[in-house]
């Protein structure tokens, strides 16, 4: 059984997670607030609801949203749209 390839929203969310984990301050904040550990992230990386929740986390704190949008070279609205697509 083949799995579907990731869509653009999933790829954007995964890039945002990678950028978050590459920034020590953001990584500590996310892991602390979410209660997750890095191995949990790897297990849940294919879960669209988790990816949407992660993007919602970024939306909830504008400085983080702006920092990650800049780090992955997208406009903040693209992160918001990706979250909506993942929820849809």
C-alpha atoms as an extended CHARMM CRD file, in Angstrom:
* protein
*
        88  EXT
         1         1  UNK       CA              0.0000000000        0.0000000000        0.0000000000  PROA      1               0.0000000000
         2         2  UNK       CA              1.4840000000        3.3390000000       -1.0270000000  PROA      2               0.0000000000
         3         3  UNK       CA              1.0830000000        6.4590000000        1.0630000000  PROA      3               0.0000000000
         4         4  UNK       CA              0.2070000000        9.7580000000       -0.5350000000  PROA      4               0.0000000000
         5         5  UNK       CA              3.0860000000       12.1720000000       -1.0930000000  PROA      5               0.0000000000
         6         6  UNK       CA              3.0470000000       15.1920000000        1.2270000000  PROA      6               0.0000000000
         7         7  UNK       CA              1.1070000000       18.1970000000       -0.0200000000  PROA      7               0.0000000000
         8         8  UNK       CA              2.3810000000       21.7920000000       -0.0050000000  PROA      8               0.0000000000
         9         9  UNK       CA              0.8160000000       22.5570000000        3.3830000000  PROA      9               0.0000000000
        10        10  UNK       CA              2.4960000000       19.5190000000        4.9290000000  PROA      10              0.0000000000
        11        11  UNK       CA              5.8550000000       20.4460000000        3.4290000000  PROA      11              0.0000000000
        12        12  UNK       CA              5.5230000000       24.0080000000        4.7080000000  PROA      12              0.0000000000
        13        13  UNK       CA              4.6240000000       22.7430000000        8.1920000000  PROA      13              0.0000000000
        14        14  UNK       CA              7.5620000000       20.3310000000        8.2390000000  PROA      14              0.0000000000
        15        15  UNK       CA              9.8960000000       23.1320000000        7.1470000000  PROA      15              0.0000000000
        16        16  UNK       CA              8.4750000000       25.3070000000        9.9240000000  PROA      16              0.0000000000
        17        17  UNK       CA              9.0910000000       22.5540000000       12.4850000000  PROA      17              0.0000000000
        18        18  UNK       CA             12.6650000000       22.1300000000       11.2630000000  PROA      18              0.0000000000
        19        19  UNK       CA             13.2630000000       25.8930000000       11.4870000000  PROA      19              0.0000000000
        20        20  UNK       CA             11.7570000000       25.9790000000       14.9680000000  PROA      20              0.0000000000
        21        21  UNK       CA             13.9830000000       23.1620000000       16.1730000000  PROA      21              0.0000000000
        22        22  UNK       CA             17.0390000000       24.8720000000       14.6560000000  PROA      22              0.0000000000
        23        23  UNK       CA             16.4150000000       27.9230000000       16.8610000000  PROA      23              0.0000000000
        24        24  UNK       CA             17.2360000000       27.0140000000       20.4600000000  PROA      24              0.0000000000
        25        25  UNK       CA             14.9170000000       29.5980000000       22.0110000000  PROA      25              0.0000000000
        26        26  UNK       CA             11.9650000000       28.6630000000       19.8210000000  PROA      26              0.0000000000
        27        27  UNK       CA             12.6260000000       24.9450000000       20.2010000000  PROA      27              0.0000000000
        28        28  UNK       CA             12.7160000000       25.1960000000       23.9990000000  PROA      28              0.0000000000
        29        29  UNK       CA              9.5320000000       27.2750000000       24.0260000000  PROA      29              0.0000000000
        30        30  UNK       CA              7.6490000000       24.8790000000       21.7550000000  PROA      30              0.0000000000
        31        31  UNK       CA              8.8080000000       21.7110000000       23.5070000000  PROA      31              0.0000000000
        32        32  UNK       CA              8.1010000000       23.2050000000       26.9210000000  PROA      32              0.0000000000
        33        33  UNK       CA              4.6150000000       24.4330000000       26.0620000000  PROA      33              0.0000000000
        34        34  UNK       CA              3.6280000000       21.3470000000       24.0790000000  PROA      34              0.0000000000
        35        35  UNK       CA              5.0440000000       18.7770000000       26.4820000000  PROA      35              0.0000000000
        36        36  UNK       CA              6.4950000000       16.9060000000       23.5110000000  PROA      36              0.0000000000
        37        37  UNK       CA              9.9940000000       15.5050000000       23.1270000000  PROA      37              0.0000000000
        38        38  UNK       CA             11.9280000000       15.4300000000       19.8340000000  PROA      38              0.0000000000
        39        39  UNK       CA             11.1620000000       11.7180000000       19.2640000000  PROA      39              0.0000000000
        40        40  UNK       CA              7.4340000000       12.5600000000       19.5480000000  PROA      40              0.0000000000
        41        41  UNK       CA              7.8390000000       15.0530000000       16.7170000000  PROA      41              0.0000000000
        42        42  UNK       CA              9.3110000000       12.4350000000       14.4310000000  PROA      42              0.0000000000
        43        43  UNK       CA              6.4440000000       10.0280000000       15.1490000000  PROA      43              0.0000000000
        44        44  UNK       CA              3.7780000000       12.6670000000       14.5220000000  PROA      44              0.0000000000
        45        45  UNK       CA              5.3430000000       14.3280000000       11.4700000000  PROA      45              0.0000000000
        46        46  UNK       CA              2.8600000000       12.7180000000        9.0860000000  PROA      46              0.0000000000
        47        47  UNK       CA             -0.2170000000       13.6200000000       11.1380000000  PROA      47              0.0000000000
        48        48  UNK       CA             -2.0520000000       16.5480000000        9.5200000000  PROA      48              0.0000000000
        49        49  UNK       CA             -3.8540000000       17.4610000000       12.7460000000  PROA      49              0.0000000000
        50        50  UNK       CA             -0.5310000000       17.6630000000       14.5840000000  PROA      50              0.0000000000
        51        51  UNK       CA              0.9500000000       19.7910000000       11.8090000000  PROA      51              0.0000000000
        52        52  UNK       CA             -2.0770000000       22.1080000000       11.9510000000  PROA      52              0.0000000000
        53        53  UNK       CA             -1.7410000000       22.3300000000       15.7370000000  PROA      53              0.0000000000
        54        54  UNK       CA              1.9320000000       23.2250000000       15.3660000000  PROA      54              0.0000000000
        55        55  UNK       CA              1.1630000000       25.9980000000       12.8800000000  PROA      55              0.0000000000
        56        56  UNK       CA             -1.5970000000       27.2400000000       15.2040000000  PROA      56              0.0000000000
        57        57  UNK       CA              1.0540000000       27.3840000000       17.9440000000  PROA      57              0.0000000000
        58        58  UNK       CA              3.1100000000       29.7020000000       15.7250000000  PROA      58              0.0000000000
        59        59  UNK       CA              0.0620000000       31.8220000000       14.9380000000  PROA      59              0.0000000000
        60        60  UNK       CA             -0.5540000000       32.2360000000       18.6670000000  PROA      60              0.0000000000
        61        61  UNK       CA              2.6550000000       34.2220000000       19.1880000000  PROA      61              0.0000000000
        62        62  UNK       CA              3.3050000000       36.7390000000       16.4480000000  PROA      62              0.0000000000
        63        63  UNK       CA              7.0850000000       37.0890000000       17.0590000000  PROA      63              0.0000000000
        64        64  UNK       CA              7.4780000000       33.3280000000       16.5460000000  PROA      64              0.0000000000
        65        65  UNK       CA              5.2380000000       33.3780000000       13.4720000000  PROA      65              0.0000000000
        66        66  UNK       CA              7.2970000000       36.1790000000       11.9340000000  PROA      66              0.0000000000
        67        67  UNK       CA             10.6170000000       34.5510000000       12.8330000000  PROA      67              0.0000000000
        68        68  UNK       CA              9.6930000000       31.2020000000       11.3120000000  PROA      68              0.0000000000
        69        69  UNK       CA              8.0950000000       32.7480000000        8.2290000000  PROA      69              0.0000000000
        70        70  UNK       CA             11.3310000000       34.6400000000        7.6530000000  PROA      70              0.0000000000
        71        71  UNK       CA             13.4560000000       31.5390000000        8.3160000000  PROA      71              0.0000000000
        72        72  UNK       CA             11.5950000000       29.4760000000        5.7160000000  PROA      72              0.0000000000
        73        73  UNK       CA             11.1780000000       32.3790000000        3.2790000000  PROA      73              0.0000000000
        74        74  UNK       CA              7.3920000000       32.5770000000        3.2310000000  PROA      74              0.0000000000
        75        75  UNK       CA              4.9350000000       35.2900000000        4.1390000000  PROA      75              0.0000000000
        76        76  UNK       CA              3.2020000000       34.7690000000        7.5040000000  PROA      76              0.0000000000
        77        77  UNK       CA             -0.1570000000       34.4710000000        5.7240000000  PROA      77              0.0000000000
        78        78  UNK       CA              1.1590000000       31.3730000000        3.9500000000  PROA      78              0.0000000000
        79        79  UNK       CA              1.5900000000       29.6860000000        7.3290000000  PROA      79              0.0000000000
        80        80  UNK       CA             -1.9760000000       30.6290000000        8.2380000000  PROA      80              0.0000000000
        81        81  UNK       CA             -3.2390000000       29.2600000000        4.9040000000  PROA      81              0.0000000000
        82        82  UNK       CA             -1.2670000000       26.0440000000        5.3460000000  PROA      82              0.0000000000
        83        83  UNK       CA             -2.8350000000       25.5370000000        8.7760000000  PROA      83              0.0000000000
        84        84  UNK       CA             -6.2960000000       26.0550000000        7.2940000000  PROA      84              0.0000000000
        85        85  UNK       CA             -5.5330000000       23.5720000000        4.4930000000  PROA      85              0.0000000000
        86        86  UNK       CA             -4.3200000000       20.9830000000        6.9820000000  PROA      86              0.0000000000
        87        87  UNK       CA             -7.5030000000       21.3730000000        9.0050000000  PROA      87              0.0000000000
        88        88  UNK       CA             -9.7030000000       21.2180000000        5.9150000000  PROA      88              0.0000000000
